[in-house]
Amino acid sequence: MSAPRFWYAGGPASVALAPLGGLWAAGAALRAAFGRPARAPVPVVCVGNLVIGGAGKTPVAISLAHRLPGAHFLSRGHGGNAVGPVQVDPERHDHRQVGDEPLLLARVAPCWVARDRVAGARVAAQHGATCVIMDDGYQDPSLAKDISLLVVDGHVGFGSGRCVPAGPLREPVGRGLMRAQAVVLLGKDRTGVARRLGELPVLRGRLEAESEAGALDGHRVLAFAGIGRPGKFFHTLEACGAKLVERRAFPDHHAYTPVEIGRLINDAEAQSAALMTTSKDYVRLPPHLRDRVSVLRVTVTWDDEAALMRALAPVLKSPR
């Protein structure tokens, strides 16, 4: 699904659905209250968020893996059918089996998909993991976390401040912040998120394109994306200097068909434009058509590397 506009802009629909959002929040509270977190044999770092949709968790998780020697990833494999625990092999698995994020993570460090996250963490430890980085799972009470980093997109913050379906929140902001050791704030803080965090450390960063500076300046691009917030991808392309002739938004985790991609290829050629998408979308393209689509890859640039390393110190200094 794509995020409804009122999730972030507010309005009558958000107000009308607020009682249902209250029920969602109550359900989340019950789940947390009755959870009995199990300890993994190695430290666990959770990279999560409070909203449904893309906040930048996967690029943050990848950035942490570069700073945590011996780290393995752990994912539920959203969108895939594998129960696991199974180690992701990008050469053998596809997004229908393990989901799209694990295919990206597995190219950086060993990645395990497991519906049972406790079992997944234990298998990772048995295979030499010195720590486990969870991509998502912030609201899962089954596995104890040593460090929980809450990722927030500074451009949209917490949206309307209401829970699903009245807003984008998976749980109330105050309750979610209580479990975090730090907040990762990506991009400019346009909604005043930092003022709501109290004494929590704020790790500021931004998502930047990996392409060379000026590589897209003035280039005509037909952009498409099936992620939580496609507009974020379109904005990034424009910030890189691309001239977007069209923007095509698909549902989050959309599985593209050859017919859909064929039409996009034809439309881009008719407008003398390059066809571009995200890394997550790329792994969901039909393999025989991937060489017809360009990818904008992004990475996290941290404002204060020392602050990030201080936040990770408990794992770096005291592995179990």
Secondary structure, 3 states (H helix, E strand, C coil): CCCCCHHHHCCHHHHHCHHHHHHHHHHHHHHHHHCCCECCCCCEEEEECCECCCCCHHHHHHHHHCCCCCEEEEECCCCCCCCCCEECCCCCCCHHHHCHHHHHHCCCCCEEECCCHHHHHHHHHHCCCCEEEEECCCCCCCECCCEEEEEEECCCCCCCCCECCCCCECCCHHHHHCCCCEEEEECCCCCCHHHHCCCCCEEEEEEEECCCCCCCCCCEEEEEECCCCHHHHHHHHHHCCCEEEEEEECCCCCCCCHHHHHHHHHHHHHCCCEEEEEHHHHCCCCHHHHHHCEEECEEEEECCHHHHHHHHHHHHHCCC
